[in-house]
Amino acid sequence: MRDTARFLLGGELRSLRDVSPTMTVLEYLRTVEKLCGTKEGCAEGDCGACTVALGEPDGDGMRYRAVNACVMFAPALDGKQILTVEHLRDADGTPHPVQRAMVEQHASQCGFCTPGFVMSLFALHHESGPADRGEVNDALAGNLCRCTGYRPIVDAAIAVSEVEAGDQFAAAASDTAERLRALRTGDRLELRHGGQTWIAPTSVAELSDVLLACPDAVLLAGGTDVGLWVTKQHRVLHTIVTLDAVRDMAAVEEIDGVLRIGAAAVYEDSLTALAAHYPDFGILLRRLGSRQIRNRGTIGGNIGNGSPIGDTPPVLIALDATLVLRRGAGERIVPVVDFFLGYRRTALRPGEFIARIDVPLPREGGQFRCYKVAKRFDQDISAVCGAFNLELADGRVHDIRIGFGGMAATPVRVARVERMLIGQPWTEANVHAAMNVMDSTLTPISDMRASADYRRMVARNLLFKFYLETAVPSVRARLESAA
């Protein structure tokens, strides 16, 4: 066991010991290191002004991801490298290719947001080759420019994507990876300060023991939700148990017709596998959060926080996904639909945690769609999220599962509508009859995002949209071309 977090700040070793476990990376950079290029804009992971690059070993090299420093706690840097805009220039002062492109394309106006854009583009520069406008828009969706200077910023992104990623960090990648691996001794980090404790188990078995001993601890995955408890609600978290070092819970793999997603696997690592089998799920994850959020947030956390407006639970309900819950050495399997007991209440027992999400792979002839209805396309909370999973046999509904989020105190499965449709011809008349039943089955609330009447109308219309897309093949093509 050790009491000091160790990481690389640029190329320099840093040690954190006597600091609050809930000091954000942003606060650490600005107040301790005096690296003030990283800005605070929203303090909730929306604006991107605080974007930094987080580096971890990847084979013999390094992988750099853009993350929000404002909702990441400083001890989570343990065993990693962090880069800010101040680290990008060469030793002789030569600007990084990303910085040069921003200058040459006149992409900085007031300059407040510019460091965040630069760091997002740095990560993109290291992740891919030449990028088209769609890829650039995805990479920059989590960065806001108050001066509306997006055109030259996108031009800079496209220009720099055509430059080979042969910078000082690529040249030092092997050495940096070796230095970081040397920091990972396998000893559990326990950092204590002012009545707060940060515990970082290194295996599932160790995590199980820690949570049995500390059943009231806050279990932290990416922190994209829990971070706001600190930055917005100013809550004091006494004991935090993080999954950052439990690397065997970050795997995403296909086994026996099931996609197994570890509860510590970040959205970005789950997206590719899910999108390959369920393209609509990939689109949903793309809209759920920016690249910065997807690089830290997890599906396990989206389920575990028990929110009725989480985007992944209704989709997983429609896909008949199950959760592997662990407590001590024992495991049990719970369908996602049975995990939610009430508003922010789940089936987890004291000391129990989500170890894995199992998503069945598509069956031949199955048709799946999910739809997110929100006030804006990127990074918005759903007013309604609907998911539909259909199997037809000779024109009749052999099986159908329907899940909705944002409609009640928990994500819901509309079993009454499913029973009405199963065995019936997949026709417009039968779907309209089901839509009327759905009206009386769902009892949504009115809040700041939508009224109950609006949600009810959207839910029934999403069922009809699903019918049109699956019964009339040309409809989806026309809708996609119109969008």
Number of C-alpha atoms within 10 A of each C-alpha: 13 12 17 18 21 22 24 21 19 18 15 9 13 15 15 17 16 13 16 19 26 25 18 22 23 25 22 17 19 15 11 9 10 11 17 17 21 29 23 22 16 14 22 22 28 21 21 36 30 31 32 31 25 23 25 19 21 12 9 11 18 23 17 22 24 31 29 32 30 31 28 26 22 22 29 23 22 22 23 22 26 24 20 23 22 12 16 22 17 12 9 6 8 11 15 18 24 26 23 15 23 24 15 14 16 15 22 20 13 11 14 18 25 25 24 31 32 29 28 29 28 27 21 27 25 19 13 13 14 16 17 12 12 9 15 21 15 15 20 24 21 26 25 19 20 13 12 10 15 17 12 18 25 21 19 25 32 20 18 24 25 13 14 13 19 11 16 13 20 15 12 13 20 16 16 24 21 14 19 21 14 11 17 16 11 13 13 17 21 20 23 19 14 10 11 16 18 24 25 25 26 21 16 19 14 15 26 22 16 18 21 16 12 15 17 14 21 16 21 20 25 28 20 25 19 20 24 18 16 19 17 11 9 10 13 11 17 17 19 21 21 24 25 22 23 19 15 16 19 21 16 24 13 14 11 8 12 15 20 22 28 24 28 29 27 24 26 20 17 23 20 16 18 21 16 11 15 19 16 19 25 21 16 20 22 21 21 22 22 27 27 27 26 25 21 24 24 26 25 25 23 20 24 23 16 22 21 22 22 23 30 21 31 29 30 24 25 26 25 18 21 21 27 19 19 22 21 17 9 9 15 10 14 17 16 24 21 15 20 24 15 15 13 13 15 17 17 17 11 14 19 19 24 23 21 24 26 25 20 19 17 15 9 7 10 14 17 23 21 25 23 23 17 16 13 10 13 16 20 16 21 22 22 24 29 29 29 23 21 22 18 18 13 8 13 15 19 17 16 22 22 26 24 30 28 25 23 16 20 25 32 23 21 17 15 13 21 18 14 15 21 18 16 15 17 20 15 13 10 13 22 16 13 20 21 12 16 21 16 9 14 19 15 21 16 14 9 6 15 17 14 16 14 15 23 21 14 17 25 20 14 22 21 17 16 24 19 17 18 17 15 11 10 11 16 16 12 11 10 8 8 7 6
